[in-house]
Amino acid sequence: MAGKKETHVSEEKKQKVKELAELMKKKTVMIVSIKNLPSAQFQDIKKKLRGKAKIQVAKKKLIDFALDHSGIKELHELIPYVEESTAILFSDKDTFEISGILASEKSPSKAKEGQEAPEDIIVHAGPTELLPGPDISALSAVGLAPKVEKGKIHIMQDTVLVKAGEAISSEKASVMAKLDIIPFKIGIEPVASYDGDEKKVYAEGR
């Protein structure tokens, strides 16, 4: 019977796992999503978290390995939440305080094609700053009811432009930009966290 092949782990990876394992002794270990987050904003949030929390970005396999070899059995429950667009946050502050800090650091973001609407995006009836012209056709094409009044385009009735969970089309993203509708807030999103005091894992939205 052939012997089991040993997996080579570089010294650099061993050091990274050791560093992560040490940080996992903190009160809060949180898996966070950094999907669609611009690098400059990510670095800015990291700076603001100094003294409060530390964020490490590593490949999924490395984070999984560190969680699996942390020596804390409850941390294994975080493994299913680790994806390629996630990072891991460590802090001596509790989960709820860290979640509040992350929420306060979010910034408005315009809609892009393919993004899912976080909730119903409604265009309300009323005047716009748009002038008569091609924009009338653009608004009509996405189901709005435009009309020219006093030299400006008015929306005649409230309309759900995109339903919650629906992917945003390029046409609707363009109309939202024209109407200055900014439906997203972008930042570091908590996904799941381990509370070292209670020895429990909490998942956002579950």
N, C-alpha and C positions, 0 to 999 in steps of 0.2 A: 504493500500500500504506500503510495507516494506521500511524502510529508507535506504538511500544509505550507503553502508559500507565504513567506513573511512580507508584509507590506512595508516598504521603505518610507519613513517619515523624516523629512529634512530637519536639520537642527533649527532652522528658522521657524518651521511649523511647530516644532516641539516647544520652542520658546513662546510662541504666540498662544498656544493652548495653555501653557503654564500661567501666562499673564491673565488670560481669560478666567482660568480656574480660580486664581487669587481674587479677582474682582467679583466672582460669583458668591463670595462670602458677605457681600454688601446686603443691606436690608432689602433693597429692591433690585430685581433683575428683570428687565423689560425687553421684550421683542418689539421693535418699532419698524414701521414702514417708511421708507424714504423714496417710494415710487413717485416719479414725475417731479421730484424736488430738485430745483437747480442747485448746482454745486456751491455757488456763491451764498445762497440762502442757507444751505446746510452748514457751511463753515461759520456763518454769522450766528446761527442758533447754537452751535457748539461753543462758541466764545461766550455767549450769554449764559450758558449752563455751567461755566467754570465755577468750581467750588460747590456746585449743587449736584451735578451728575456728570458721568463720563460716557461717551458713546464710542463704540468700536465697530468699524465696518470690516467684515471678513467674509470669505466665501462660505456658502451654505454648509458645505461638508465640514469645514473647520469649526463653525459654530455648533453644528450637530455633535461633532466629536467632543468638543469641550463640555457641552451640556451632559453628554452621556458619561463622561469621565469626571464629573464635578464632585462626586462623592455625596451629592444631595439628591436623593431619589425623586423628590418632587420636581426638580428641574427637568427631568426627563419629559414631563408633560408639556414643556414649551417646544419640544422638537417639531411637532406637526405644524407649528405656526411660523417656522423659519422658511423663508423663501429667498430667491436671489436678490430681491429688492428690499430686503430687510437688514437692519443693523441691530446691535444689542446694547442696551443702556444699563448702567449700574449707578446706584445712588444709596446714600445712607438715609435719604428722606423717604417717606412712605409713597406708595403707588399713586394715591389720589392727589397728593401735592404735586408730584412730577407730572401727572396727566394734566393738571391745571396749568402748570408752567408751559407745557408744550402747546396747549390750546391757545394760550395768550400770545404765542409767538407765530401764529398762523397769519398769512397775508392774503388779501384778495387775489384771485386769479381768473382770467378770462377763460371762457369755454373753448375747448379744442375738439376737433373732429375725433370721434371714437370714444371720448370720455362718457362715462355713465352719469346721468343726472342724479345728484344726491337726494333730490326731492322734486316734486312737481315744479317746473319752471314756468311761471305765469307772466304773460305780458298783459299789463293792466290798461284799461281804456284811458285815453287822454291824449294830450298833445305830445309831439316829439319835436326834436330840433332839426328833423330831416326836411329838406326842400323837395318839392314835387320833381319827379324825374324817374330814372330807372329804379330807385328805391321802392317805389310803389309796387312794381312787379315783383321785386325781391320779397317784400313783406307778404304780398298776396300768395306767392308760391309756397310759403310755409304755413299757410292757413290763417293768417291774420286778416283783419278787415280794415284796410287803410282808406282814408278819405282826406282830401285837401280842404283845409279850413284856414282862412286868414294867412295864406301863403306858406303854410307848414303842413306836414303830414300828421294827421291824427289817427289814433287807433280807436275804432268805434266800439269795441266790446272786449271784456276780459277773455283771454284765450290761454289754455294750457299749451304752451309751445312744445315742451318735452315732458313726458311723464317720468316719475321717479324710476330709476333703474334702466331707462331707455338710453341707447347710445345716441350721442348727438351727431347729427349730420353736418357736413361742411357748410351747407346752406343755412342751417339754423344757427351754427356757431357764428357765421358771418352776420346774420341779422341781430344776434345778441350783441355783437361788437358795435354795430351801427346804433343800437338803442342803449348802449352803455349798461347792459345787463351783465353783471359779474357774479355768476352763481357759485363759484368755488372759493374755498379757502385752502391754501396749500401750506403744508408744514410737515413736521414729523408726527406721524400718527401712531399712537399706542395700539398694539395688536393683542398682546397677552403679557401678563406680568406675574412674577413670583414674589410673594410677601414673606420675607425671611422670619418675621416675628410670628406670623400665624401659620407658617409652613403650608401656604395655599397658593394655587395658581388661579388667576382671574383672567378671563378672556373678554376683550371689549365686545359689547353687543351680544353677549351670550349669557 
